[in-house]
């Protein structure tokens, strides 16, 4: 579909678990694992 994205290792800012993200983590912004990211995001409205 979009091709293979290079995955980068990161540590979640909330739970401190190691995770992989499809972008190069930047020290100036927090990175969240899938579970913590979905908890922080407001619920979607349709």
Backbone bond lengths (Angstrom), bond angles and torsions (degrees), N, CA, C in turn:
res aa  C-N    CA-C-N  psi(-1)  N-CA   C-N-CA  omega(-1)  CA-C   N-CA-C  phi
1 X - - - 1.447 - - 1.534 110.04 -
2 X 1.322 117.05 -73.80 1.459 120.19 -179.78 1.516 111.77 -102.85
3 X 1.308 117.60 1.74 1.446 120.50 -176.56 1.522 110.18 88.29
4 X 1.313 115.73 174.24 1.464 119.69 -179.28 1.517 109.92 -82.38
5 X 1.320 115.43 122.49 1.461 120.25 176.12 1.519 107.92 -90.22
6 X 1.315 115.82 140.93 1.453 119.98 175.79 1.525 108.08 -75.44
7 X 1.328 115.88 127.86 1.461 120.45 -179.09 1.528 109.40 -96.26
8 X 1.331 115.26 143.52 1.462 121.35 -179.27 1.521 109.24 -121.69
9 X 1.323 116.03 139.61 1.467 120.49 178.40 1.524 109.14 -76.18
10 X 1.338 114.95 142.10 1.459 121.26 178.55 1.519 108.39 -149.49
11 X 1.321 116.30 167.57 1.461 121.96 176.34 1.519 107.18 -116.93
12 X 1.325 116.24 129.18 1.460 122.04 -178.60 1.529 109.80 -62.34
13 X 1.326 116.47 134.01 1.462 121.90 -179.35 1.523 111.90 -70.20
14 X 1.335 118.41 -23.38 1.466 121.18 -178.87 1.527 112.23 -91.61
15 X 1.342 117.05 -61.42 1.470 120.22 -172.64 1.525 113.30 -95.71
16 X 1.331 117.66 -6.43 1.472 123.77 177.24 1.524 114.04 67.16
17 X 1.346 117.50 14.88 1.465 120.25 176.22 1.523 109.12 -79.35
18 X 1.332 115.38 150.83 1.456 119.68 175.91 1.522 108.26 -78.08
19 X 1.327 116.47 137.54 1.460 121.19 179.42 1.518 108.43 -143.34
20 X 1.323 115.66 173.66 1.461 120.95 177.11 1.513 108.68 -120.73
21 X 1.325 115.42 137.25 1.460 120.99 -179.41 1.523 109.34 -126.80
22 X 1.352 117.65 151.43 1.473 120.74 -176.81 1.528 113.55 -83.59
23 X 1.337 117.47 20.37 1.466 121.44 177.44 1.520 108.22 -142.00
24 X 1.320 116.08 161.68 1.463 119.80 179.62 1.525 108.39 -79.56
25 X 1.337 117.49 118.44 1.466 120.02 -178.19 1.525 111.56 -60.57
26 X 1.315 115.21 142.65 1.454 122.69 -179.02 1.532 107.19 -112.93
27 X 1.307 117.55 132.52 1.469 121.79 -177.52 1.529 112.66 -59.97
28 X 1.323 118.14 -23.99 1.466 120.73 -175.28 1.527 113.45 -82.29
29 X 1.337 117.75 -11.60 1.471 120.81 -178.61 1.517 110.17 -127.62
30 X 1.337 117.84 140.91 1.467 120.22 178.80 1.524 111.64 -72.01
31 X 1.320 115.99 151.25 1.462 122.77 176.97 1.521 107.15 -116.95
32 X 1.332 116.96 137.48 1.458 121.51 -178.89 1.523 110.16 -121.87
33 X 1.334 116.44 145.48 1.461 120.88 174.05 1.532 107.99 -72.00
34 X 1.302 116.18 172.90 1.474 120.72 -176.35 1.531 112.04 -58.37
35 X 1.340 117.48 -43.94 1.471 120.28 -178.03 1.524 111.51 -66.13
36 X 1.324 117.05 -47.82 1.469 120.19 -178.39 1.525 110.89 -67.23
37 X 1.328 117.41 -36.67 1.461 120.29 178.67 1.524 110.76 -62.88
38 X 1.331 116.80 -42.95 1.467 119.18 -179.06 1.529 110.98 -69.64
39 X 1.335 118.45 -29.68 1.471 121.36 176.69 1.525 111.08 -69.41
40 X 1.328 116.88 -34.66 1.464 121.66 -176.12 1.527 112.42 -80.60
41 X 1.322 116.42 -24.79 1.468 120.90 -177.25 1.519 110.51 -76.18
42 X 1.324 118.51 138.15 1.467 118.72 176.16 1.525 110.12 -66.10
43 X 1.325 117.92 149.72 1.470 119.96 179.86 1.528 111.25 -61.78
44 X 1.323 115.45 145.51 1.471 120.08 -179.42 1.513 110.12 -79.18
45 X 1.308 115.61 139.72 1.469 120.76 176.91 1.516 108.94 -114.23
46 X 1.319 115.94 137.80 1.464 120.37 -179.39 1.500 110.09 -116.18
